[in-house]
């Protein structure tokens, strides 16, 4: 496909600025998360994160250069590839901390579950745009899109990766509610979901059950399932209003915080920059989310609207769940904070998602031939 130069006049500099600003904060925060009194050069993780940001920018460029209508045309094929990769994880995947999530090729490793987030969005956007209804969908009309989400949901839950599975549910519910669901169908689905809770509980592993129970009483197992929450809340609370200062967070530097470079990276930031710093960071995320919703609102067709909405709700869901578990108001499910947590697969996929947002944003000014 030939790139339309007219798109450059509609390039979304605001979106790029917001993403790069949050990513810069993330790199500085990772430097602190890996810093120690005996190693004044900091952790190499922050350098690796810079490389992943640069690689992510390349994928972002690819995703906004290729017309999203062309991408949507092959959405089901892309989705099928991601399902195959999720299946391959169980045969050729590498296990870390008891979870089999990574496929390793030489020195390179990636998480197919991260890719599934975007492919599910594309598949749902194509289905809903190709199968419009006059009013609202009933349960029968939602059966196929539900299956589109259910297959990767179960495969990811089996790894196990409860956090990513929950994000797929958030994306599906957001997009389904937008296109419209009959109230009778919502009621029936709600009743069915409540009835399934005991069944789903039995499928959870012991440590996952422990983390959920720790939400209500972390002190019941302070050195086990409640340890993450307790240490995180201590770090966030000790930051006070203005924080302890860059590289001066005791919980962080003394390594009391578990997974401080990934799941609990916000605790590192809150301890060093305090309540005001945390508010500023959340305002930056809010600006990014609102801008994404603005792109969805002004998109030129339903396909673009749903892609933009899906990517935006993906970012919103990850921010909400991650910060919620760090503050102890949601159970610990192991989910990275977008653009801040260390991780190549997450960063590249999120940057590709931003590329899709730019894609929709820029092409609202260009008439299709």
C-alpha positions, 0 to 999 in steps of 0.5 A: 500500500502507498502511504498518503502524504496528506495524512502528515497534515493530520498527524496527532502530535498531542497523542505522541507527546502524551505517550512519550512523556509517560514513557520518559517518566517510566524510564526514570522510574525504572532507573530508581527501581533498580538503583542501589547504594552499592551500584551508582550506575543504576540497573540495566533495566532502564536501558533495556526499556529505552530500547523497547520504547524505540522498537515500540516506536517502529511498530507504532509507525507501521501501525499508523502508516497502514490504513486501518481499513486494510488491517481490519480486512484481515482482522480474523486472520491476525486473530487466528495467528494470535490464538495459534501462538497462545496454543504453542505456549503450552508446548514450547513456552518458557515458564517463569515463576510458575507461569508459562507465558513466554515463547523463546526464540534464541535470545528473544522472548515475547508474550503472545498474551500481550499480542492477543489484547490487540488482536481481540480488539481488531476482531471485535471491531470488525465483527461489530462494524460488519454486523450492525443492528438497528437497536441493540444486540441480544444474547444470541447476537453477542454469542460470536463476539463472546466466543472471540473473547472466550477462546483467548480468555481461557487459554491465557487463564490456563497459563495462568495470567489472571490479569491479562484475562481480566483485561480482555473481559474489560475490553469486551464489555466496553465495546459491547456496551457501546454498540448496545445491549438489550436490558433483558440480555444484560440482566440474564448475563448478570445472573449467569455471571453471578452463578458462575462465580463459585465455579470460576473460584474452583478453577483458581490456583491457591495463590490466586485465591490467597491474593483475592482473600488478602484484599479484605485482610492482608494481615491474615498472611503477612509473609505470604499472599498479603506481603505484596499489598502490605509492602506496597501500601507502606511504600505509597503511604511513606511518600507523604504529600511531596515524596522522599525524593528521587532515588531516596525511597527506602522501601524501594532501595532496600528491596522490600517492594516485590516486583518493583520494576513491573507490577508495583512500579507505581509504588516506587513512583509514589514513594519518591514523588508523593501524593502530588506526584502520583496525582500528576502521573494519573492526570497524564494517564487521564489526558491520554485516555480522554484523548483516545476517547476523543479520537473515537468520537471523531472517527469517520466510521464505526470500524475506526471508532471501535478500534480507538475505543478498544485501545483506549479501554485497554489502557484504561483497564490496565491503569485502573487495575494496576493502580487499584492493586497497588493501593490495596483496593483491588486484588493482586492479579499481576498486571503491568502499568502501561508505559511504566512497567518494565517489559518488552512485549507489553511496551511494543504492543501498547505502542502498536495500539497507539499507532492504531489510535493515530491511524484512526485519528489521521484518517478522519481527514482523508476521504476514502477513494 
